[in-house]
């Protein structure tokens, strides 16, 4: 392999400025993460503890192997909405008895763990990851069901969760429910549709309708225990497979269930990894604060790939897209990384060929985004940019090896699609705090609207004041800028989290290990490539 030689000077003014800007953005992200970690706040946390119960993240920590990492997913879900940051649920990937599992834990300190629309999005994304990567799904359940004040946004899409649980089971992906408290109404189907169910004596309550609803519906008087208590479900209904004495015992039983799954990875094992030659701390100073300033993605690769080794493919052709082969934590990867932002016909054709080669070699693909999209203009339209861009998108869409995406800088327009954005089902997608994503840049979008508005006014014979135009452009630019930032996008679960650039190698290593739970096989064929 070819060893990358870094030209980055960490002490230069440009790197120093980029690092300071990145650290400022990270501080903002950390402050929002802290809100998710705080759950419902001190009052509800203390009330929960006073009942002798563990917090959601404490349950996760005791479930996982000692000192095992936990890759938390979508921690900023619901940011910018009327619901608390974190969406009242914690999701992620962790190791239980040596087995990588997807964990979903309700946070009962936030409105009793009730589900809001963002809870549904976040949970279903976690279930999707379990399905795509064939990882056991462990639900740590304590929820009052749907937040009824928002039922119109929860009821219809929420049914997908129960469907997906049954499909996981049918696909041979184990599902486990450890019930620590309430699992009521629709939430009762989480244990009802799981392969393995553990309930805690005198704590777990599972029923379709609680005593008040039963009274209203049938006139019957009943109590929690006889209607849906753990003892009843263990001895009478048979819904509980295991009856735990307390929360710690439930987590112990859950670990033993995973140990007995006989779960085996279906992908190839990694080679022995080698550390990069360059300090990952320097990743904080690579991306300029102004994304119009280009940066070399090879500097990123030199700090995340094993041994900083990278065999570049077609380096002299389509130079604004870097493609090539390397290893990351021992796993082979094919890399597509934007160098100068714009994708031309050459870059698009190069990408399509490279993706085909990766599929032939059963090699996962890593997409590192910094693109303003495909080139526009008469010369490029006549040169076939539409069909060449379509060729790249065709290849991404039909490639069946695992895809991982990291938004480092810009990710605009159809370039976001061609670089395997969220709509193209990457197994995992993360953003750096420096990333921005939208249909186009704020200035460009405002300018387009200005041109259209002027033309419309002229066609109607109406005046168009420059003052009104300037005000409109300023308002549009502010809106698009706000909606393109990582906090906004992560809040809507359009990525799996905003990560510190210095953690990129670790995060991608965890993801590559996770995707190898499923077979890694390339596509047998692609759609028609328009030549």
C-alpha positions in Angstrom: 0.0 0.0 0.0 0.9 3.6 -0.4 1.5 5.6 2.8 -0.1 9.0 2.8 2.2 11.9 3.5 0.6 14.7 5.4 1.2 18.3 4.3 -0.8 19.7 7.1 0.9 22.2 9.5 -1.1 22.0 12.7 0.6 25.2 13.9 -0.3 27.3 10.9 -2.8 30.2 11.2 -5.3 28.4 9.0 -5.2 25.2 11.1 -5.3 27.2 14.3 -8.4 29.1 13.1 -10.1 26.0 11.9 -9.5 24.2 15.2 -10.8 27.1 17.2 -14.0 27.3 15.1 -14.4 23.5 15.4 -14.0 23.5 19.2 -16.5 26.3 19.5 -19.0 24.2 17.5 -18.2 21.2 19.7 -18.9 23.2 22.8 -22.4 24.0 21.5 -23.0 20.4 20.6 -21.8 19.3 24.0 -24.3 21.7 25.7 -27.2 20.1 23.8 -25.9 16.6 24.6 -25.9 17.5 28.3 -29.7 18.2 28.0 -30.3 14.7 26.6 -28.1 13.2 29.4 -30.1 15.1 32.0 -33.3 13.4 30.9 -36.3 14.9 32.7 -34.1 16.9 35.0 -33.2 16.7 38.7 -36.8 16.6 40.1 -37.9 13.6 38.0 -34.5 11.9 38.2 -34.6 12.0 42.0 -38.3 10.9 42.1 -37.3 7.9 39.9 -34.4 7.0 42.1 -36.5 7.3 45.3 -38.6 4.4 43.9 -35.5 2.2 43.9 -35.2 2.3 40.1 -32.2 2.7 37.8 -31.9 5.4 35.2 -32.0 4.4 31.5 -28.2 4.8 30.9 -27.5 3.0 34.2 -29.5 0.0 32.9 -27.6 0.1 29.7 -24.3 0.2 31.5 -25.2 -2.9 33.6 -26.5 -4.7 30.6 -23.3 -4.2 28.6 -20.0 -6.1 29.1 -17.6 -4.3 31.6 -15.7 -1.5 29.9 -17.5 -2.2 26.6 -18.1 0.8 24.4 -21.6 2.1 23.7 -22.1 3.9 20.4 -25.1 6.1 21.2 -27.3 6.9 18.3 -29.4 10.1 17.6 -28.8 11.6 21.0 -30.0 15.0 19.7 -33.3 13.7 18.4 -36.2 16.2 18.9 -33.8 19.2 19.1 -35.6 22.3 18.0 -39.0 20.8 18.6 -41.5 21.1 21.5 -40.2 17.9 23.0 -37.1 17.4 25.2 -33.8 16.8 23.5 -33.2 13.0 23.2 -36.9 12.2 22.5 -37.4 10.3 25.9 -35.4 7.2 24.6 -31.8 6.2 24.5 -30.6 4.0 21.6 -27.3 2.6 20.5 -25.0 -0.3 19.8 -23.2 -2.1 22.6 -21.6 -5.5 23.4 -23.5 -8.0 25.6 -21.8 -11.3 26.4 -19.5 -10.7 23.4 -22.4 -10.1 21.1 -23.0 -6.7 19.4 -26.6 -5.7 20.1 -28.8 -2.7 19.4 -30.2 -1.4 22.6 -33.4 0.7 23.0 -34.1 2.1 26.5 -37.1 4.2 27.4 -36.2 7.2 29.7 -39.0 7.2 32.3 -37.8 10.5 33.8 -39.2 12.3 30.7 -43.0 12.2 30.9 -42.9 8.7 32.2 -41.1 7.5 29.1 -44.2 8.3 26.9 -43.6 8.2 23.2 -43.8 11.4 21.0 -43.3 11.5 17.3 -39.5 11.9 17.6 -39.4 8.9 19.9 -40.9 6.9 17.1 -38.5 8.1 14.5 -35.5 7.4 16.7 -36.7 4.0 17.8 -37.5 2.9 14.3 -34.1 4.0 13.1 -32.5 1.8 15.8 -34.7 -1.1 14.7 -33.7 -0.5 11.1 -30.0 -0.8 12.1 -30.7 -4.0 13.9 -32.4 -5.4 10.9 -29.9 -4.3 8.3 -26.9 -5.6 10.3 -28.6 -8.7 11.8 -27.9 -7.6 15.4 -30.0 -8.7 18.3 -32.4 -6.1 19.6 -32.7 -5.5 23.3 -35.6 -3.3 24.5 -35.3 -1.9 28.1 -39.0 -1.0 28.6 -40.6 1.4 30.9 -43.1 3.6 29.2 -46.6 4.9 29.6 -47.2 4.4 25.9 -48.0 7.2 23.5 -48.2 10.8 24.7 -51.9 11.2 24.0 -51.6 14.9 23.4 -49.8 14.1 20.2 -51.6 10.9 19.3 -52.5 12.1 15.8 -48.7 12.1 14.9 -47.9 8.9 16.7 -50.8 6.4 16.2 -50.6 5.7 12.5 -46.7 5.6 12.0 -46.2 4.0 15.4 -47.7 0.7 14.3 -44.6 0.1 12.2 -42.6 -0.7 15.3 -44.7 -3.7 16.1 -44.6 -4.8 12.4 -40.8 -4.5 12.4 -40.4 -6.5 15.6 -42.2 -9.5 14.0 -40.2 -9.1 10.8 -36.9 -9.1 12.8 -38.0 -12.4 14.4 -39.0 -13.9 11.1 -35.6 -12.9 9.7 -33.8 -14.7 12.5 -32.8 -11.6 14.4 -33.4 -12.1 18.1 -35.6 -9.6 20.0 -35.5 -9.3 23.8 -37.7 -7.2 26.1 -36.7 -6.5 29.7 -39.7 -4.8 31.3 -38.9 -2.6 34.3 -42.1 -0.7 34.8 -45.2 0.2 32.7 -45.6 -1.2 29.2 -49.1 -0.2 28.5 -51.6 0.2 25.7 -49.8 -0.1 22.3 -46.5 -0.5 24.3 -47.7 -3.8 25.6 -47.0 -5.2 22.1 -43.3 -4.6 22.6 -43.0 -7.6 25.0 -45.9 -9.2 23.3 -44.0 -9.4 20.0 -40.5 -10.1 21.4 -38.9 -13.5 21.3 -37.7 -13.3 24.9 -39.4 -11.4 27.8 -38.2 -10.7 31.3 -40.4 -9.0 33.9 -39.6 -7.7 37.4 -41.7 -8.9 40.3 -43.9 -6.1 41.7 -42.5 -3.6 39.2 -43.5 -4.6 35.7 -47.0 -3.8 34.5 -48.1 -4.9 31.0 -51.7 -4.5 29.8 -53.5 -3.2 26.8 -55.8 -1.2 29.0 -55.1 -0.1 32.6 -57.7 -0.3 35.4 -59.3 3.1 34.5 -59.7 2.2 30.9 -61.1 -1.3 31.7 -63.6 0.4 34.1 -64.7 2.8 31.4 -64.9 0.1 28.6 -66.4 -2.8 30.5 -67.4 -1.7 34.0 -65.0 -4.2 35.5 -63.1 -3.4 38.7 -59.5 -4.6 38.7 -56.1 -3.8 40.1 -52.6 -3.5 38.4 -51.3 -6.8 39.6 -54.2 -9.0 38.6 -54.6 -7.2 35.4 -51.0 -7.0 34.2 -48.5 -7.6 36.9 -45.3 -9.6 36.5 -46.4 -12.5 38.7 -49.6 -12.9 36.7 -47.9 -12.9 33.4 -45.3 -15.4 34.6 -47.8 -17.8 36.2 -51.1 -17.2 34.3 -50.9 -15.5 30.9 -47.4 -16.9 30.0 -46.3 -13.6 28.5 -43.3 -13.4 30.9 -40.6 -16.0 30.1 -38.5 -15.0 33.1 -39.5 -13.5 36.5 -36.8 -11.3 38.0 -36.5 -10.3 41.6 -35.3 -6.8 40.9 -33.8 -4.7 38.1 -30.3 -6.0 38.6 -31.6 -9.6 38.3 -33.5 -8.7 35.2 -30.3 -7.4 33.6 -28.4 -10.5 34.6 -31.1 -12.7 33.0 -31.0 -10.5 29.9 -27.3 -11.1 29.6 -27.7 -14.8 30.0 -30.4 -14.8 27.2 -28.0 -13.1 24.8 -25.2 -15.6 25.8 -27.5 -18.5 24.8 -28.5 -17.1 21.4 -25.5 -18.8 19.7 -25.2 -15.6 17.6 -22.5 -15.6 15.0 -21.2 -12.9 12.8 -21.7 -13.7 9.1 -19.2 -11.2 7.7 -15.4 -11.8 7.4 -13.1 -11.1 10.4 -10.8 -8.1 10.4 -7.1 -8.2 10.0 -4.8 -6.9 12.7 -5.2 -3.1 12.8 -2.4 -0.6 12.8 -2.7 2.9 14.2 -2.5 5.9 11.7 0.8 7.6 11.5 -0.7 11.0 12.3 -2.3 12.3 15.4 -6.2 12.2 15.3 -6.2 15.3 17.5 -5.2 17.2 14.3 -8.6 16.3 12.7 -10.1 19.3 14.6 -8.1 21.7 12.5 -8.6 20.4 9.0 -12.1 21.7 7.9 -12.1 25.6 7.5 -14.8 27.5 9.2 -15.8 28.9 5.7 -16.8 25.8 3.7 -16.1 27.7 0.5 -12.4 27.2 1.3 -11.3 23.7 -0.1 -9.4 21.2 2.0 -7.7 17.9 1.1 -9.6 14.9 2.4 -6.4 12.8 2.2 -5.4 14.7 5.4 -8.5 13.1 7.0 -7.7 9.7 5.6 -4.1 9.9 6.9 -5.5 10.2 10.4 -8.3 7.5 10.3 -6.9 4.7 8.1 -4.8 1.9 9.4 -1.1 2.8 9.0 -2.2 5.9 7.0 -2.1 3.5 4.0 -4.2 4.3 1.0 -4.0 3.1 -2.6 -5.7 5.8 -4.7 -7.8 4.9 -7.7 -7.7 7.1 -10.9 -5.8 9.9 -9.1 -5.4 12.0 -12.3 -8.9 11.6 -13.5 -11.9 13.4 -11.9 -9.5 14.9 -9.3 -12.2 16.6 -7.2 -13.3 13.2 -6.0 -10.7 11.0 -4.2 -11.3 7.3 -4.5 -9.2 4.4 -3.3 -8.6 1.5 -1.0 -7.5 1.2 2.6 -8.2 -0.5 5.9 -9.9 0.8 9.1 -9.6 -1.1 12.3 -8.6 -4.1 10.2 -11.6 -4.0 7.9 -11.0 -3.3 4.2 -12.8 -0.2 2.9 -13.3 1.6 -0.4 -13.3 5.4 0.1 -15.0 8.1 -1.9 -14.1 11.6 -0.6 -14.9 15.0 -2.1 -11.8 17.1 -2.6 -12.9 20.4 -4.3 -16.7 20.4 -3.7 -18.1 20.2 -7.2 -18.9 16.9 -9.0 -18.3 16.9 -12.8 -19.0 14.2 -15.3 -15.5 12.7 -14.8 -16.0 12.4 -11.1 -19.4 10.8 -11.6 -18.1 8.2 -14.0 -15.1 7.5 -11.8 -17.4 7.0 -8.8 -19.7 4.6 -10.7 -16.8 2.4 -11.8 -15.2 2.5 -8.3 -18.5 1.4 -6.7 -18.8 -1.5 -9.1 -15.3 -2.6 -8.2 -16.0 -2.4 -4.5 -19.1 -4.6 -5.0 -17.1 -7.1 -7.0 -14.6 -7.3 -4.2 -17.3 -7.4 -1.4 -15.7 -4.3 0.2 -17.7 -1.8 2.3 -17.7 1.8 1.1 -16.9 4.9 3.1 -18.3 8.3 1.8 -16.7 11.5 3.2 -18.9 14.4 2.1 -17.8 17.9 1.1 -19.7 18.7 -2.0 -21.8 21.5 -3.4 -23.5 19.1 -5.9 -23.2 18.3 -9.6 -21.9 21.1 -11.9 -24.5 23.2 -13.8 -24.2 25.3 -16.9 -24.7 25.0 -20.7 -21.3 23.3 -21.3 -21.9 20.7 -18.6 -25.5 20.0 -19.6 -24.4 19.5 -23.2 -21.6 17.3 -21.9 -24.1 14.9 -20.2 -23.8 15.8 -16.5 -27.4 14.6 -15.9 -26.8 11.1 -17.3 -23.3 10.9 -15.6 -24.7 12.0 -12.3 -27.5 9.5 -12.7 -24.9 6.8 -13.4 -23.2 7.6 -10.0 -26.6 7.6 -8.2 -27.6 4.4 -9.9 -24.4 2.7 -8.7 -24.9 4.0 -5.1 -28.6 2.9 -5.1 -27.9 -0.6 -6.3 -24.7 -1.3 -4.5 -25.3 -3.9 -1.8 -22.0 -3.8 0.2 -22.4 -1.8 3.5 -22.1 2.0 3.1 -21.0 4.4 5.8 -21.3 8.2 5.4 -19.7 11.1 7.2 -20.7 14.6 6.5 -17.5 16.7 7.1 -18.4 19.9 5.2 -21.0 20.8 2.6 -23.4 18.2 1.4 -25.7 20.0 -1.0 -28.2 19.1 -3.7 -28.0 15.8 -5.7 -24.4 15.6 -4.6 -25.8 14.5 -1.2 -27.6 11.7 -2.9 -24.7 10.6 -5.1 -22.5 10.5 -1.9 -25.0 8.2 -0.2 -27.1 10.5 1.9 -29.8 9.4 4.3 -32.3 8.5 1.6 -29.9 6.0 0.1 -29.8 3.8 3.2 -26.2 4.0 4.4 -25.8 1.6 7.3 -24.7 4.5 9.5 -24.4 8.3 8.8 -22.7 10.8 11.1 -22.0 14.5 10.8 -19.2 16.6 12.0 -20.1 19.9 13.7 -18.7 21.7 10.6 -21.2 20.0 8.2 -24.1 21.7 6.3 -26.7 20.0 4.2 -29.6 21.4 2.1 -30.9 21.6 -1.4 -28.3 24.2 -2.1 -26.3 26.9 -0.3 -28.2 29.8 1.4 -26.9 32.5 -0.9 -27.6 30.4 -4.0 -31.1 29.5 -3.0 -31.9 33.2 -2.0 -30.5 34.3 -5.3 -32.6 31.8 -7.3 -35.8 33.0 -5.5 -34.8 36.6 -6.2 -34.4 36.0 -9.9 -37.7 34.2 -10.1 -39.5 37.0 -8.1 -38.1 39.7 -10.4 -39.1 37.8 -13.5 -42.6 37.3 -12.2 -43.0 40.9 -11.3 -41.7 42.0 -14.7 -44.1 39.6 -16.5 -47.0 41.1 -14.6 -45.9 44.7 -15.2 -45.4 45.3 -11.5 -42.4 47.1 -9.8 -40.0 45.1 -7.8 -38.2 47.2 -5.1 -34.6 46.5 -4.3 -35.3 47.0 -0.6 -37.9 44.3 -0.6 -35.6 42.0 -2.6 -32.8 42.5 -0.1 -35.1 41.8 2.9 -36.4 38.7 1.2 -32.9 37.4 0.4 -31.7 38.1 4.0 -34.7 36.2 5.5 -34.2 33.2 3.2 -30.5 33.0 3.8 -31.1 33.0 7.6 -33.7 30.3 7.3 -31.7 28.0 5.0 -28.5 28.5 7.1 -30.4 27.5 10.2 -32.0 24.5 8.6 -28.7 23.2 7.1 -26.8 22.9 10.4 -26.0 19.6 12.1 -28.2 20.4 15.2 -31.3 20.9 13.0 -30.6 17.8 10.9 -29.7 15.6 13.8 -32.8 16.8 15.7 -34.9 15.3 12.8 -33.0 12.0 12.9 -31.5 12.7 9.4 -28.2 11.4 10.8 -27.2 9.0 13.5 -25.4 11.7 15.5 -23.0 14.6 15.5 -19.5 13.4 16.3 -16.2 14.9 17.4 -13.9 14.7 14.3 -11.2 13.3 16.6 -13.5 10.3 17.3 -14.1 9.5 13.7 -11.8 6.5 13.5 -13.3 5.0 16.7 -16.9 5.5 15.6 -16.3 4.1 12.1 -14.4 1.1 13.6 -17.5 0.4 15.8 -19.7 0.7 12.8 -17.6 -1.6 10.6 -17.6 -4.2 13.3 -21.4 -3.9 13.6 -22.1 -4.2 9.8 -20.0 -7.4 9.7 -22.7 -9.2 11.8 -24.4 -9.5 8.4 -22.9 -11.0 5.2 -20.9 -8.6 3.1 -21.8 -9.2 -0.5 -21.7 -7.0 -3.5 -24.5 -6.6 -6.1 -24.9 -9.1 -8.9 -26.1 -6.3 -11.2 -26.9 -2.7 -11.6 -29.6 -0.7 -13.4 -29.0 0.6 -17.0 -26.1 3.0 -17.1 -26.9 5.7 -19.7 -23.6 6.1 -21.5 
